[in-house]
């Protein structure tokens, strides 16, 4: 019989908490959101021995239990709620060997909740180089716990940590701070009123409202009297509490921690002087971006061509080997081309997440945040807005969620509204296929045209986000004042396992989530394209043969399929919207792809793959089919003018209903997502129209 226990991983940001989580759980982890809220939930399983496994919950990075964000507020809520299925049997606090003093503030608070707590000191491999020595037995005695000294980079100390987790019942739950030393009368009165309650839990319940939000607390129904104290009085008590805790921490570290300042090399400050330089910092950042976009096209071309031809061959094989009928047609013309339209872009998406993960792992991403903050204030954005804008290169949904760390409502709202302009990974399949079709091969100063075009699209999206933010900051009549603080983590070589797990999880999530939508839409599109009303659809063969009696073989089949598609349900819908989109350079088939991709942008390619597969019986790849499409005058449908027009339409349009849904949830109103939808769509139409009319 297997036993299971709940383990909560806690710690300040940038202490290596994610690395510890990855080492313990590997690929058994899953990522989601807690029900009803936008806080990310990461959980996994770790086998401690033959009979016991740990359900490990990686909680959001937290500086203290004096909450200032939704993430921190959620951590407190969980630690106060013993009835939660995720309430920890043992808390594991991850600390950074170079920042023990700051990290231990959170440790003393968790310990005072009377939860068994293990202290983990990470990055032990840095100790010798930094001139740090620690007296572990003395610290264990002073802090009244067990300490695991580990290095996730060298995979050391993890077995010892597992043993400590397994033996968590032996840990002391005695609080560290005596709250009555802060204000004797207040806390003695509180203790007398609620003699059966944990004093520190009561204090957190009272101050949580003051810290963050008005939350209905039923656990201590009579604590209202203690909240009637003025907010400034409660804040002063919190400040006294923090001072008391740091007095204890300073005294403890003075005995058990020694740092030889001369041994620590000043490599970080020298590198910072270059990477966040007011001129060279931007040059280096854009050079890194250019390298990323060049690599996305160069490195992924071989696996992409293989995937494209493989799906085309598979579709043709299904047609020839399975008996003809509805199921075979659905499989060969609907499901396989639709899925191929997303699988083909796995290499590019994986490379994108690979580079983003490396930038985060090395500590460079925080420098980018600091660097870009200098220019954002003039556009009405907070420095913290950089994080959602950069996160938007992966997906707008978590990027919009990330705005919850922006305390000022006006800055948060503006960031939510402009973040969808940032080029997300879902746009990448659209850009990739169109760039490959209409941008010629060649290079300029060693940089290929296709990579330059992709980077240009990313920059256009970012610049439009800034312009929109500036306009909103001038038009939204909301008074605000805020400050920007960001922590600069130490530089470090990326941990290969962390990078690999991030790429795997992000790519898998992207493909599976997009795959669900694409599969459903592919089936729907196949149905709409395979059936139609009236005699034009049902008698397509006789009509074409009568008009073109000289046609034979594949030419006759293709002509019949094209005529039947044009008179199918999807063809009728496409023809209805064609007058509105033809000035942009699009035909009715592209119009259908535009409508269907509102569910998810990446569906655009899958939609065209399904439409062209229904229309053609050939074994051509999706890229070749799109390249061979012509207008009524015989000119290519996808040329430079229509291709760039289409790319700019997707750069500016709100083609994502999931993003609209999360904006509604974050703003608690349909007003703002509707402004986004109609405003961005209008802008996209005007830009695409102007571009095509100029270039055509």
SELO-190953 format. One record per residue (C-alpha): z, y, x; chain. Coordinates in steps of 0.001 Angstrom, whole numbers. Example, Ala and Ser with C-alpha at 12.3 -4.5 7.8 and 13.67 -1.06 7.14 Angstrom:
<rs>
{r {7800, -4500, 12300}, A},
{r {7140, -1060, 13670}, A},
</rs>
This chain:
<rs>
{r {0, 0, 0}, A},
{r {-1035, 3386, 1373}, A},
{r {1272, 6402, 1263}, A},
{r {42, 9980, 1129}, A},
{r {1703, 13280, 1931}, A},
{r {623, 16901, 1544}, A},
{r {272, 18965, 4712}, A},
{r {-361, 22728, 4616}, A},
{r {-2015, 24290, 7682}, A},
{r {-943, 27927, 8005}, A},
{r {-1371, 30609, 10614}, A},
{r {-2670, 34037, 11511}, A},
{r {-6443, 34509, 11712}, A},
{r {-7991, 33574, 15085}, A},
{r {-5241, 31157, 16143}, A},
{r {-7533, 28106, 16134}, A},
{r {-6376, 26852, 12733}, A},
{r {-9889, 25768, 11787}, A},
{r {-10234, 23883, 15077}, A},
{r {-7017, 21971, 14378}, A},
{r {-8214, 21230, 10843}, A},
{r {-11547, 19946, 12164}, A},
{r {-9860, 17779, 14786}, A},
{r {-7548, 16198, 12220}, A},
{r {-10042, 15706, 9387}, A},
{r {-13504, 15493, 10981}, A},
{r {-16189, 15028, 8330}, A},
{r {-13733, 13950, 5625}, A},
{r {-13245, 17570, 4592}, A},
{r {-14639, 19362, 1558}, A},
{r {-14880, 23031, 692}, A},
{r {-14607, 24676, -2730}, A},
{r {-12644, 27305, -4612}, A},
{r {-9284, 27052, -6312}, A},
{r {-9731, 26871, -10103}, A},
{r {-9976, 30297, -11694}, A},
{r {-9872, 32301, -8449}, A},
{r {-12234, 33170, -5601}, A},
{r {-9999, 31976, -2761}, A},
{r {-11737, 29296, -703}, A},
{r {-10168, 25839, -723}, A},
{r {-10633, 23634, 2342}, A},
{r {-9076, 20208, 2285}, A},
{r {-9467, 16947, 4165}, A},
{r {-7839, 13619, 4923}, A},
{r {-6221, 12489, 8166}, A},
{r {-5051, 8927, 8811}, A},
{r {-1601, 9105, 10438}, A},
{r {-1089, 5343, 10812}, A},
{r {-2090, 2113, 9079}, A},
{r {-39, 2862, 5961}, A},
{r {74, 6652, 5708}, A},
{r {-2574, 9314, 5331}, A},
{r {-2196, 13068, 5101}, A},
{r {-3947, 15285, 2559}, A},
{r {-4434, 18406, 4669}, A},
{r {-4931, 21794, 3055}, A},
{r {-6309, 24548, 5294}, A},
{r {-4820, 27699, 3755}, A},
{r {-6395, 31155, 4255}, A},
{r {-5433, 33054, 7404}, A},
{r {-2151, 34878, 6782}, A},
{r {-269, 37397, 8908}, A},
{r {2921, 37335, 6856}, A},
{r {4351, 36604, 3421}, A},
{r {4354, 40343, 2678}, A},
{r {1013, 40027, 901}, A},
{r {-1671, 42698, 1260}, A},
{r {-4686, 40667, 66}, A},
{r {-5590, 38052, -2517}, A},
{r {-5693, 35376, 204}, A},
{r {-2121, 36103, 1313}, A},
{r {-924, 36409, -2271}, A},
{r {-2358, 32983, -3031}, A},
{r {-563, 31434, -36}, A},
{r {2749, 32791, -1322}, A},
{r {2055, 31568, -4850}, A},
{r {1404, 28056, -3562}, A},
{r {4507, 27973, -1354}, A},
{r {6666, 29113, -4282}, A},
{r {5305, 26607, -6779}, A},
{r {6857, 23176, -6281}, A},
{r {5030, 21911, -9371}, A},
{r {1619, 22405, -7767}, A},
{r {-149, 19202, -6763}, A},
{r {-935, 20929, -3438}, A},
{r {2664, 21946, -2688}, A},
{r {3268, 20825, 907}, A},
{r {5669, 18116, 1966}, A},
{r {5446, 19694, 5398}, A},
{r {4034, 22987, 6681}, A},
{r {2222, 23066, 10023}, A},
{r {2095, 26572, 11479}, A},
{r {-647, 27106, 14064}, A},
{r {63, 29761, 16690}, A},
{r {-1880, 31142, 19625}, A},
{r {-162, 30803, 23008}, A},
{r {-1072, 34420, 23876}, A},
{r {233, 35927, 20623}, A},
{r {3428, 33985, 19955}, A},
{r {5467, 37048, 19107}, A},
{r {3202, 38111, 16257}, A},
{r {2592, 34533, 15059}, A},
{r {6296, 33695, 14839}, A},
{r {6896, 36301, 12123}, A},
{r {5101, 34022, 9649}, A},
{r {6951, 30994, 11024}, A},
{r {10386, 32510, 10334}, A},
{r {9336, 33371, 6775}, A},
{r {8033, 29881, 5979}, A},
{r {11141, 28326, 7530}, A},
{r {13303, 30461, 5233}, A},
{r {11526, 28903, 2229}, A},
{r {13322, 25700, 3267}, A},
{r {10062, 23798, 3715}, A},
{r {9969, 21339, 6656}, A},
{r {7933, 23251, 9250}, A},
{r {6286, 22121, 12482}, A},
{r {5337, 24775, 15036}, A},
{r {2024, 24146, 16810}, A},
{r {1260, 26174, 19945}, A},
{r {-2514, 26035, 20405}, A},
{r {-4781, 26853, 23371}, A},
{r {-2406, 25319, 25907}, A},
{r {-5389, 24993, 28271}, A},
{r {-5242, 28783, 28705}, A},
{r {-1635, 28846, 29918}, A},
{r {-2219, 28414, 33659}, A},
{r {-5062, 30930, 33804}, A},
{r {-3064, 33460, 31786}, A},
{r {120, 32950, 33799}, A},
{r {2112, 31650, 30801}, A},
{r {4983, 29172, 30964}, A},
{r {7000, 27917, 27971}, A},
{r {10347, 26155, 27799}, A},
{r {9580, 23846, 24882}, A},
{r {13053, 22225, 24513}, A},
{r {14739, 25642, 24504}, A},
{r {12304, 27038, 21898}, A},
{r {12781, 23949, 19725}, A},
{r {16521, 24529, 19805}, A},
{r {16313, 28279, 19111}, A},
{r {13694, 27922, 16371}, A},
{r {15344, 24813, 14907}, A},
{r {12155, 22772, 14663}, A},
{r {9787, 20484, 16560}, A},
{r {6948, 21974, 18610}, A},
{r {3549, 20446, 19379}, A},
{r {1809, 21937, 22422}, A},
{r {-1895, 21244, 21912}, A},
{r {-5377, 22125, 23073}, A},
{r {-8127, 21535, 20539}, A},
{r {-10698, 22296, 23230}, A},
{r {-9461, 19458, 25451}, A},
{r {-8315, 17329, 22479}, A},
{r {-4752, 17153, 23829}, A},
{r {-1532, 16957, 21831}, A},
{r {-3123, 15912, 18521}, A},
{r {-1544, 12425, 18576}, A},
{r {1876, 13979, 19128}, A},
{r {1232, 16340, 16196}, A},
{r {381, 13380, 13955}, A},
{r {3668, 11700, 14920}, A},
{r {5624, 14851, 14071}, A},
{r {3879, 15069, 10686}, A},
{r {4666, 11416, 10015}, A},
{r {8361, 12027, 10791}, A},
{r {8626, 15311, 8899}, A},
{r {11777, 14202, 7050}, A},
{r {13710, 14544, 10311}, A},
{r {12964, 18287, 10479}, A},
{r {15660, 20837, 9679}, A},
{r {15160, 23002, 6580}, A},
{r {17906, 25464, 7468}, A},
{r {16815, 29141, 7048}, A},
{r {16640, 31374, 10105}, A},
{r {17448, 34814, 8692}, A},
{r {20567, 35611, 6695}, A},
{r {19257, 38093, 4129}, A},
{r {22669, 39629, 3459}, A},
{r {22449, 41245, 6917}, A},
{r {19629, 43437, 5540}, A},
{r {21543, 44873, 2571}, A},
{r {24841, 43142, 1871}, A},
{r {25456, 44436, -1674}, A},
{r {21899, 43889, -2936}, A},
{r {21515, 40301, -1713}, A},
{r {25056, 39185, -2571}, A},
{r {24493, 40456, -6107}, A},
{r {21179, 38601, -6229}, A},
{r {22819, 35406, -4985}, A},
{r {25637, 35625, -7567}, A},
{r {23162, 36180, -10400}, A},
{r {21037, 33158, -9437}, A},
{r {23415, 30766, -7638}, A},
{r {21097, 27751, -8005}, A},
{r {18029, 29496, -6573}, A},
{r {16804, 29869, -2983}, A},
{r {17647, 33443, -2010}, A},
{r {14492, 33995, 38}, A},
{r {12275, 32609, -2751}, A},
{r {13899, 35066, -5145}, A},
{r {13206, 37872, -2710}, A},
{r {9515, 36894, -2439}, A},
{r {9198, 36707, -6224}, A},
{r {10575, 40235, -6508}, A},
{r {8565, 41789, -3683}, A},
{r {5274, 40025, -4380}, A},
{r {4666, 42377, -7307}, A},
{r {5373, 45381, -5112}, A},
{r {3157, 44088, -2312}, A},
{r {25, 43178, -4176}, A},
{r {-340, 42777, -7939}, A},
{r {1542, 42565, -11191}, A},
{r {1867, 38835, -11764}, A},
{r {3698, 37223, -14671}, A},
{r {6514, 35247, -13086}, A},
{r {8204, 32743, -15376}, A},
{r {10041, 30876, -12648}, A},
{r {12813, 33490, -12456}, A},
{r {12759, 35082, -15873}, A},
{r {15814, 37291, -15385}, A},
{r {14796, 38803, -12072}, A},
{r {13440, 41919, -13817}, A},
{r {16649, 43851, -13172}, A},
{r {16141, 43466, -9440}, A},
{r {12577, 44792, -9710}, A},
{r {13720, 48003, -11389}, A},
{r {14761, 49295, -7993}, A},
{r {12308, 51912, -6782}, A},
{r {9258, 50648, -4935}, A},
{r {10167, 52738, -1896}, A},
{r {13649, 51132, -1802}, A},
{r {12197, 47611, -1882}, A},
{r {9677, 48584, 803}, A},
{r {12514, 49836, 3004}, A},
{r {14280, 46497, 2576}, A},
{r {11080, 44723, 3593}, A},
{r {10824, 46884, 6684}, A},
{r {14445, 46087, 7583}, A},
{r {13686, 42391, 7057}, A},
{r {10695, 42593, 9439}, A},
{r {12814, 44399, 12062}, A},
{r {15525, 41706, 11811}, A},
{r {12956, 38954, 12199}, A},
{r {11394, 40552, 15272}, A},
{r {14816, 41050, 16807}, A},
{r {15349, 37306, 16473}, A},
{r {11837, 36536, 17797}, A},
{r {12200, 38875, 20792}, A},
{r {15535, 37336, 21723}, A},
{r {14122, 33817, 21455}, A},
{r {10976, 34482, 23479}, A},
{r {12950, 36299, 26148}, A},
{r {14700, 32986, 26835}, A},
{r {11826, 30538, 26394}, A},
{r {8579, 32351, 27289}, A},
{r {7494, 33772, 30632}, A},
{r {4220, 35604, 31297}, A},
{r {3036, 36496, 34790}, A},
{r {995, 39599, 33988}, A},
{r {-639, 39664, 37414}, A},
{r {-2030, 36156, 36914}, A},
{r {-3921, 37136, 33765}, A},
{r {-7417, 38290, 34644}, A},
{r {-8856, 41301, 32852}, A},
{r {-12140, 39562, 32008}, A},
{r {-11869, 40350, 28283}, A},
{r {-11542, 44114, 28699}, A},
{r {-14450, 44233, 31165}, A},
{r {-16688, 42304, 28774}, A},
{r {-15578, 44445, 25820}, A},
{r {-16623, 47585, 27671}, A},
{r {-20178, 46222, 27600}, A},
{r {-20394, 44412, 24252}, A},
{r {-18866, 47205, 22153}, A},
{r {-20363, 50046, 24181}, A},
{r {-21680, 52819, 21923}, A},
{r {-25213, 52323, 23304}, A},
{r {-25497, 49003, 25131}, A},
{r {-23473, 47237, 22433}, A},
{r {-26235, 47855, 19874}, A},
{r {-28989, 46898, 22336}, A},
{r {-27270, 43589, 23107}, A},
{r {-26642, 42864, 19423}, A},
{r {-30284, 43436, 18436}, A},
{r {-31447, 41398, 21441}, A},
{r {-29279, 38519, 20215}, A},
{r {-30727, 38887, 16699}, A},
{r {-34257, 38851, 18109}, A},
{r {-33520, 35668, 20055}, A},
{r {-32146, 34014, 16927}, A},
{r {-35198, 34830, 14791}, A},
{r {-37631, 33793, 17522}, A},
{r {-35823, 30468, 17887}, A},
{r {-35738, 29833, 14139}, A},
{r {-39531, 29772, 14089}, A},
{r {-40276, 28201, 17470}, A},
{r {-37730, 25380, 17456}, A},
{r {-38126, 24364, 13832}, A},
{r {-41933, 24209, 13664}, A},
{r {-42235, 20575, 14827}, A},
{r {-39654, 19016, 12441}, A},
{r {-40975, 21216, 9602}, A},
{r {-44548, 19999, 10050}, A},
{r {-43295, 16414, 10105}, A},
{r {-41274, 16855, 6897}, A},
{r {-44149, 18633, 5149}, A},
{r {-46690, 15904, 5932}, A},
{r {-44165, 13138, 5177}, A},
{r {-43488, 14398, 1647}, A},
{r {-47187, 14865, 986}, A},
{r {-47853, 11293, 2144}, A},
{r {-44926, 9965, 108}, A},
{r {-46203, 11652, -3033}, A},
{r {-49678, 10225, -2549}, A},
{r {-48235, 6768, -1771}, A},
{r {-46268, 6777, -5023}, A},
{r {-49421, 7645, -6959}, A},
{r {-51411, 4792, -5442}, A},
{r {-48769, 2041, -5311}, A},
{r {-46948, 2530, -8626}, A},
{r {-48669, 1856, -11952}, A},
{r {-50073, 5016, -13520}, A},
{r {-47971, 6536, -16246}, A},
{r {-45494, 9240, -17135}, A},
{r {-42778, 8094, -14705}, A},
{r {-45173, 7843, -11747}, A},
{r {-46607, 11261, -12534}, A},
{r {-43136, 12793, -12825}, A},
{r {-42039, 11240, -9538}, A},
{r {-45190, 12066, -7570}, A},
{r {-45998, 15471, -9028}, A},
{r {-42567, 16792, -10004}, A},
{r {-39570, 15370, -8186}, A},
{r {-40988, 14604, -4722}, A},
{r {-42871, 17917, -4232}, A},
{r {-39920, 19858, -5636}, A},
{r {-37446, 18276, -3242}, A},
{r {-39921, 18571, -387}, A},
{r {-40033, 22305, -1045}, A},
{r {-36391, 22600, 15}, A},
{r {-35992, 19770, 2547}, A},
{r {-38754, 21286, 4663}, A},
{r {-36487, 24242, 5435}, A},
{r {-33451, 22255, 6574}, A},
{r {-34341, 22819, 10287}, A},
{r {-34506, 26602, 9894}, A},
{r {-31339, 26794, 7803}, A},
{r {-29501, 24552, 10261}, A},
{r {-30563, 26749, 13195}, A},
{r {-29428, 29880, 11345}, A},
{r {-25970, 28436, 10693}, A},
{r {-25855, 27120, 14262}, A},
{r {-26253, 30602, 15721}, A},
{r {-23841, 32212, 13252}, A},
{r {-21230, 29561, 14027}, A},
{r {-21612, 30081, 17788}, A},
{r {-21205, 33854, 17404}, A},
{r {-18021, 33331, 15382}, A},
{r {-16629, 30668, 17730}, A},
{r {-17081, 32805, 20838}, A},
{r {-15235, 35765, 19292}, A},
{r {-18350, 37952, 19401}, A},
{r {-18620, 38367, 15625}, A},
{r {-15409, 40418, 15528}, A},
{r {-16943, 42716, 18153}, A},
{r {-19983, 43158, 15917}, A},
{r {-17662, 44118, 13047}, A},
{r {-15959, 46720, 15243}, A},
{r {-19267, 47954, 16650}, A},
{r {-20908, 48446, 13259}, A},
{r {-17850, 50175, 11783}, A},
{r {-18686, 53294, 13751}, A},
{r {-21733, 54009, 11626}, A},
{r {-20659, 52659, 8244}, A},
{r {-18174, 55367, 7288}, A},
{r {-20970, 57857, 6704}, A},
{r {-22460, 55537, 4090}, A},
{r {-19281, 55264, 2023}, A},
{r {-18419, 51777, 3262}, A},
{r {-15245, 50458, 4832}, A},
{r {-15341, 48845, 8236}, A},
{r {-14280, 45692, 6405}, A},
{r {-17569, 45886, 4494}, A},
{r {-19284, 44543, 7610}, A},
{r {-17811, 41097, 7021}, A},
{r {-19410, 40640, 3565}, A},
{r {-22681, 42165, 4804}, A},
{r {-22829, 39756, 7742}, A},
{r {-21643, 36849, 5583}, A},
{r {-24500, 37681, 3237}, A},
{r {-26935, 36300, 5823}, A},
{r {-25643, 32881, 4779}, A},
{r {-25133, 33388, 1032}, A},
{r {-24371, 36383, -1186}, A},
{r {-21845, 34459, -3293}, A},
{r {-19109, 33944, -640}, A},
{r {-20045, 37357, 772}, A},
{r {-19204, 39026, -2547}, A},
{r {-15974, 37000, -2652}, A},
{r {-15118, 38245, 853}, A},
{r {-14888, 41811, -473}, A},
{r {-11442, 40991, -1884}, A},
{r {-10023, 41934, 1533}, A},
{r {-11136, 45540, 958}, A},
{r {-8098, 47211, -607}, A},
{r {-9863, 50381, -1762}, A},
{r {-11642, 49778, -5113}, A},
{r {-14510, 52231, -4590}, A},
{r {-15410, 50795, -1186}, A},
{r {-15058, 47271, -2526}, A},
{r {-17290, 47994, -5540}, A},
{r {-19985, 49614, -3388}, A},
{r {-19907, 46657, -1006}, A},
{r {-20258, 44205, -3922}, A},
{r {-23238, 46121, -5301}, A},
{r {-25184, 46397, -2032}, A},
{r {-24393, 43024, -419}, A},
{r {-27256, 41190, -2251}, A},
{r {-29736, 43305, -260}, A},
{r {-28660, 41396, 2865}, A},
{r {-31154, 38613, 3552}, A},
{r {-29463, 35334, 2635}, A},
{r {-30397, 31798, 3677}, A},
{r {-31954, 31188, 230}, A},
{r {-34623, 33804, 1027}, A},
{r {-35422, 32089, 4304}, A},
{r {-37624, 29343, 2739}, A},
{r {-39641, 32009, 910}, A},
{r {-40036, 34155, 4017}, A},
{r {-40807, 31181, 6239}, A},
{r {-43689, 29813, 4149}, A},
{r {-45196, 33258, 3503}, A},
{r {-44897, 34396, 7132}, A},
{r {-46547, 31160, 8277}, A},
{r {-49388, 31798, 5782}, A},
{r {-50164, 35500, 6272}, A},
{r {-48789, 36568, 9669}, A},
{r {-51113, 35493, 12500}, A},
{r {-50030, 33626, 15609}, A},
{r {-49702, 35789, 18697}, A},
{r {-47121, 37770, 20583}, A},
{r {-46171, 41279, 21592}, A},
{r {-44225, 41739, 24835}, A},
{r {-43394, 38025, 24765}, A},
{r {-42167, 38118, 21137}, A},
{r {-44268, 36341, 18521}, A},
{r {-45430, 38257, 15463}, A},
{r {-43823, 35833, 13021}, A},
{r {-40370, 36211, 14573}, A},
{r {-40775, 39994, 14578}, A},
{r {-41715, 39920, 10897}, A},
{r {-38665, 37839, 10015}, A},
{r {-36355, 40181, 11905}, A},
{r {-38034, 43135, 10200}, A},
{r {-37245, 41659, 6785}, A},
{r {-33583, 41206, 7760}, A},
{r {-33414, 44813, 9013}, A},
{r {-35133, 46185, 5894}, A},
{r {-32571, 44436, 3695}, A},
{r {-29685, 45782, 5762}, A},
{r {-31088, 49326, 5816}, A},
{r {-31621, 49251, 2041}, A},
{r {-27987, 48129, 1640}, A},
{r {-26894, 51174, 3674}, A},
{r {-29145, 53581, 1744}, A},
{r {-27914, 52206, -1589}, A},
{r {-24302, 52465, -415}, A},
{r {-24825, 56113, 537}, A},
{r {-26326, 56898, -2889}, A},
{r {-23493, 55084, -4682}, A},
{r {-20847, 56844, -2583}, A},
{r {-22254, 60183, -3753}, A},
{r {-22639, 59221, -7419}, A},
{r {-19531, 57106, -8131}, A},
{r {-16737, 59543, -8975}, A},
{r {-13822, 57550, -7551}, A},
{r {-11390, 59198, -5127}, A},
{r {-10418, 56952, -2231}, A},
{r {-8893, 56841, 1202}, A},
{r {-8626, 53816, 3485}, A},
{r {-8213, 52667, 7075}, A},
{r {-9953, 49972, 9091}, A},
{r {-8086, 47511, 11303}, A},
{r {-9741, 44500, 12924}, A},
{r {-8327, 42006, 15405}, A},
{r {-10288, 41251, 18556}, A},
{r {-9802, 37542, 19373}, A},
{r {-10074, 36265, 22921}, A},
{r {-13471, 35199, 24181}, A},
{r {-13913, 31458, 24409}, A},
{r {-16633, 28900, 24797}, A},
{r {-17629, 27496, 21392}, A},
{r {-16062, 24151, 20566}, A},
{r {-18944, 21745, 20009}, A},
{r {-17175, 19818, 17241}, A},
{r {-16406, 23008, 15309}, A},
{r {-20011, 24159, 15555}, A},
{r {-21345, 20739, 14533}, A},
{r {-19030, 20457, 11517}, A},
{r {-19856, 24008, 10398}, A},
{r {-23611, 23384, 10615}, A},
{r {-23272, 20046, 8839}, A},
{r {-21063, 21370, 6027}, A},
{r {-23017, 24584, 5445}, A},
{r {-26420, 22884, 5552}, A},
{r {-25268, 19996, 3374}, A},
{r {-23774, 22388, 824}, A},
{r {-26912, 24510, 782}, A},
{r {-29200, 21514, 311}, A},
{r {-27084, 19716, -2287}, A},
{r {-26410, 22833, -4342}, A},
{r {-30035, 23968, -4150}, A},
{r {-31200, 20394, -4695}, A},
{r {-29452, 20163, -8070}, A},
{r {-31186, 23282, -9311}, A},
{r {-34537, 22378, -7794}, A},
{r {-34518, 18855, -9216}, A},
{r {-33734, 20116, -12714}, A},
{r {-36326, 22900, -12530}, A},
{r {-38947, 20590, -10994}, A},
{r {-38581, 18176, -13923}, A},
{r {-38736, 21036, -16441}, A},
{r {-41772, 22548, -14736}, A},
{r {-43539, 19183, -14634}, A},
{r {-42973, 18756, -18383}, A},
{r {-44241, 22272, -19116}, A},
{r {-47232, 21744, -16813}, A},
{r {-48085, 18247, -18082}, A},
{r {-48197, 19070, -21772}, A},
{r {-49761, 21809, -23834}, A},
{r {-50721, 22848, -27368}, A},
{r {-54146, 22744, -28958}, A},
{r {-57511, 21174, -28172}, A},
{r {-58062, 23061, -24907}, A},
{r {-55342, 21024, -23220}, A},
{r {-55921, 17638, -24870}, A},
{r {-59739, 17791, -24555}, A},
{r {-59860, 19289, -21045}, A},
{r {-61940, 16417, -19659}, A},
{r {-64698, 16715, -22267}, A},
{r {-64763, 20520, -22035}, A},
{r {-65143, 20577, -18226}, A},
{r {-67735, 17803, -18264}, A},
{r {-69753, 19730, -20830}, A},
{r {-69570, 22966, -18800}, A},
{r {-70157, 21322, -15391}, A},
{r {-72019, 18040, -15951}, A},
{r {-73096, 17932, -12307}, A},
{r {-69502, 17587, -10989}, A},
{r {-68325, 14163, -9837}, A},
{r {-65388, 12464, -8063}, A},
{r {-62565, 14611, -6682}, A},
{r {-64325, 17871, -7538}, A},
{r {-64475, 16870, -11208}, A},
{r {-60822, 15693, -11207}, A},
{r {-59587, 18901, -9597}, A},
{r {-61545, 21050, -12062}, A},
{r {-60122, 19106, -15019}, A},
{r {-56558, 19332, -13651}, A},
{r {-56895, 23078, -13081}, A},
{r {-58222, 23655, -16590}, A},
{r {-55497, 21489, -18128}, A},
{r {-52773, 23304, -16123}, A},
{r {-54099, 26680, -17204}, A},
{r {-53826, 25652, -20870}, A},
{r {-50446, 23903, -20555}, A},
{r {-47192, 25471, -21770}, A},
{r {-46452, 26773, -18314}, A},
{r {-49982, 28097, -17958}, A},
{r {-49725, 29996, -21252}, A},
{r {-46417, 31529, -20109}, A},
{r {-47908, 32471, -16754}, A},
{r {-50964, 34039, -18337}, A},
{r {-48697, 36090, -20614}, A},
{r {-46944, 37762, -17669}, A},
{r {-49998, 37978, -15403}, A},
{r {-50999, 41525, -16492}, A},
{r {-47605, 42812, -15335}, A},
{r {-47752, 41173, -11900}, A},
{r {-51459, 41314, -11035}, A},
{r {-51079, 44922, -9684}, A},
{r {-48666, 43391, -7142}, A},
{r {-51334, 40922, -5991}, A},
{r {-49937, 37868, -7782}, A},
{r {-51586, 35404, -10134}, A},
{r {-49992, 33561, -13061}, A},
{r {-48851, 30654, -10867}, A},
{r {-46856, 32984, -8622}, A},
{r {-45483, 34560, -11799}, A},
{r {-44095, 31200, -12894}, A},
{r {-42498, 30773, -9453}, A},
{r {-40925, 34243, -9733}, A},
{r {-39378, 33408, -13113}, A},
{r {-38082, 29979, -12089}, A},
{r {-36658, 31303, -8809}, A},
{r {-34257, 33508, -10726}, A},
{r {-32077, 30375, -10874}, A},
{r {-32155, 30298, -7064}, A},
{r {-34551, 32090, -4706}, A},
{r {-35420, 28981, -2707}, A},
{r {-36842, 27370, -5879}, A},
{r {-39956, 29554, -5362}, A},
{r {-41519, 27144, -2875}, A},
{r {-40515, 24054, -4853}, A},
{r {-42051, 25546, -8003}, A},
{r {-45395, 26189, -6336}, A},
{r {-45253, 22710, -4807}, A},
{r {-44809, 21204, -8286}, A},
{r {-47547, 23352, -9868}, A},
{r {-50072, 22631, -7124}, A},
{r {-49226, 18910, -7153}, A},
{r {-49889, 18727, -10885}, A},
{r {-53160, 20586, -10363}, A},
{r {-54401, 18580, -7380}, A},
{r {-54669, 14895, -6555}, A},
{r {-55061, 15478, -2823}, A},
{r {-52666, 14544, -45}, A},
{r {-52536, 18123, 1251}, A},
{r {-49240, 19669, 2358}, A},
{r {-47711, 22505, 335}, A},
{r {-48636, 24961, 3090}, A},
{r {-52288, 23883, 3054}, A},
{r {-52437, 24006, -744}, A},
{r {-51091, 27566, -754}, A},
{r {-53513, 28566, 2019}, A},
{r {-56493, 27193, 64}, A},
{r {-55659, 29053, -3176}, A},
{r {-58345, 31621, -4005}, A},
{r {-58860, 34360, -6576}, A},
{r {-61726, 34538, -9037}, A},
{r {-63787, 36480, -6465}, A},
{r {-63292, 33755, -3855}, A},
{r {-60851, 35696, -1613}, A},
{r {-57594, 34023, -499}, A},
{r {-54688, 34498, -2917}, A},
{r {-52167, 34635, -85}, A},
{r {-53489, 37311, 2257}, A},
{r {-51712, 40001, 4286}, A},
{r {-51418, 42412, 1336}, A},
{r {-50146, 39928, -1274}, A},
{r {-47966, 38091, 1268}, A},
{r {-46123, 41204, 2454}, A},
{r {-45885, 42458, -1149}, A},
{r {-44249, 39167, -2168}, A},
{r {-41858, 39172, 789}, A},
{r {-40752, 42730, 1}, A},
{r {-40290, 41820, -3658}, A},
{r {-37886, 39061, -2630}, A},
{r {-36221, 41365, -84}, A},
{r {-35159, 43773, -2835}, A},
{r {-35050, 41794, -6116}, A},
{r {-31871, 40270, -7560}, A},
{r {-33404, 36779, -7818}, A},
{r {-30129, 34873, -8130}, A},
{r {-28213, 34306, -11349}, A},
{r {-25280, 32758, -9432}, A},
{r {-24736, 36044, -7592}, A},
{r {-24778, 37935, -10895}, A},
{r {-22154, 35549, -12255}, A},
{r {-19833, 36045, -9273}, A},
{r {-20278, 39841, -9409}, A},
{r {-19245, 39729, -13062}, A},
{r {-16192, 37690, -12108}, A},
{r {-15205, 39982, -9216}, A},
{r {-15673, 43223, -11184}, A},
{r {-14484, 41783, -14515}, A},
{r {-17386, 43506, -16269}, A},
{r {-21021, 42851, -17157}, A},
{r {-21812, 46512, -16507}, A},
{r {-22151, 46220, -12725}, A},
{r {-24190, 42992, -12540}, A},
{r {-26597, 44407, -15146}, A},
{r {-26971, 47582, -13069}, A},
{r {-27682, 45337, -10080}, A},
{r {-30214, 43193, -11943}, A},
{r {-32303, 45980, -13453}, A},
{r {-31907, 48417, -10567}, A},
{r {-32884, 45936, -7841}, A},
{r {-35733, 44439, -9910}, A},
{r {-37181, 47901, -10607}, A},
{r {-36936, 48817, -6922}, A},
{r {-38561, 45503, -5913}, A},
{r {-41447, 46032, -8339}, A},
{r {-42145, 49595, -7159}, A},
{r {-42027, 48634, -3451}, A},
{r {-44185, 45513, -3958}, A},
{r {-46699, 47474, -6077}, A},
{r {-46975, 50291, -3501}, A},
{r {-47299, 47849, -611}, A},
{r {-50115, 45849, -2208}, A},
{r {-52051, 48912, -3341}, A},
{r {-51888, 50392, 177}, A},
{r {-52749, 47204, 2092}, A},
{r {-55287, 45659, -309}, A},
</rs>
